[in-house]
Amino acid sequence: MFKKIFFLLFVRPFVLLVCGVYVRNKEYLPLQGPCIIVANHNSHLDTLVLLSLFPLKIVNKVRPVAAVDYFMQNPWMRWFSQNCIGIIPLDRKPDKKNGHPLQKVYDALHNNEIVIIFPEGSRGEAEELQPFKNGISHLAKEFPHVPVVPVALHGAGKSLPKGEALFVPFVIDVLFGAPVFYDAEKKGDFSAYLQEQIKIQIQRALR
Amino acid sequence: MLEALFGLFSGKTGIFLGVIFALLSFASVAVHVILRHKSSKELKDRVNSWWIIVLAFVMGAMLNTTVAMFFFGLISYLALKEYFSLIPTRLTDRRIIFYAYIAIVFQYYFAAIEWYGMFIIWIPVFLFLFLPFRQVLIGDTQGFLENTSRVQWGLMMFVFGLSHLAYMITLTPVKESGAGGVEFVLYLIVLTQLNDVLQYLWGKSIGKRKIIPKVSPNKTVEGFVGAFATISLLAIAFSSLTPFTWYEALFAGMLISGAGFVGDVVISMVKRDIGVKDSGNLLPGHGGILDRIDSLTYTAPLFFHYLNYLYY
């Protein structure tokens, strides 16, 4: 409920008018779960931009995976992250006692939700692609029939880079790639394969 | 607001707008019905976008001077943002780009309160002197000259140049003719945009010789000359919207057609320099907003100063 109002009144006007997005290949935007969206990560804006592209009707079904240590660091952030963004909390330093670290992501996919993952693990330096972590491989292996949509984002890292409080508007490029499945890409490492896909797409987004 | 709408559609501006809507309807019928199998999706999109542009312009710029300030300010903002997103920038340039955005608010405020002296020097003098100083405080010397120049150039084109439309709309009616700001802006924008369309139509029908193949391969000598002649005649035909005598109107038409062409190819230079075809996808079939306002960056200040010289 909060999430829909928050997106209708604040996020969508902000992202679409103040920033502006240039979306290409929007036909690959998944409108039904289960689905995994994999994107590169440069800015807090990334999540808001991706979520704004979904129709309000299904925005509640789209869940970004986010780090517990950052997004749940105090009660305010916790309330905001859970109710206005709808994150799936992920422990970056998992404790074996709490079961499988990706269990909540599994639950979301079983629940036919659309999961957004940033396999770089953190925002990093502005507009620089860092090596992908391996979690995405494990996840795709567990769900070989769930499509994985690679998305390249460019420009958000200029608007609001890590460690900067000053927001400066730039148009944000979003380039969707065709969905891939774990089975089809057995040879080699799946997360390295996705990283290569997104790297190519970023080049294309830069034209 | 209804009253303003009624006022706009009666009298001289009403006839003029009627002609525009008739032309648009004809274009829609042509691409969607008569030539629906032959015309490309891009052409259809372009005609559809024209409807949105014309309606937004009438609602935004023609009804109320205060609303017009916000409307033209928004156009400057969108154009500047598109430009800054295209050009290469360093992370340290974020600071002066931020000030460039803030400058829009002041520029349009000076237009709104009709403080001409400040309006005309705010960007060419004050911002021009301030931005390098801000860069000095940041202290990133590598690429200082290129990046500061790029930002200043964008400000001149998309804020200083375009804001002349906003100042123009505040101009008081010239004695007997009764023609004032709203009529001038309508006259200028319609002729500038028609010039683009006519260059395209003349070029498509009889265009053979390329005029500047290195910059803009689709522009032809025939397109330019055809549009130049047609716009000169239309400028005289539409001169009831202005206080112009026939020869003043003829010169206005030649100025708008010639300068419009130059503005168009200057923005093409920018796009070729960066290596993109369209500047964005804000207006389906046209490209980005820069592709639509490119000619205006030249015609707006030149036509404004032509009026200013003749009557104010």
Contacts between the chains, C-beta under 8 A, distances in Angstrom:
chain1	res1	chain2	res2	distance
A	20	B	78	7.3
A	20	B	81	6.2
A	20	B	82	7.7
A	20	B	85	7.8
A	20	B	280	7.8
A	20	B	282	7.3
A	22	B	280	5.7
A	22	B	281	5.6
A	23	B	281	7.8
A	126	B	91	5.9
A	155	B	85	6.2
A	158	B	89	6.7
A	158	B	91	7.3
A	158	B	94	7.0
A	161	B	91	6.6
A	164	B	94	7.5
A	166	B	94	6.7
A	166	B	95	7.5
A	166	B	98	6.3
A	168	B	94	4.7
A	168	B	97	5.4
A	168	B	98	4.9
A	168	B	101	7.4
A	169	B	81	5.3
A	169	B	101	6.7
A	170	B	81	6.8
A	170	B	84	6.2
A	170	B	85	4.8
A	171	B	81	6.1
A	171	B	82	6.2
A	171	B	85	3.8
A	171	B	280	6.5
A	207	B	275	6.4
A	207	B	276	5.0
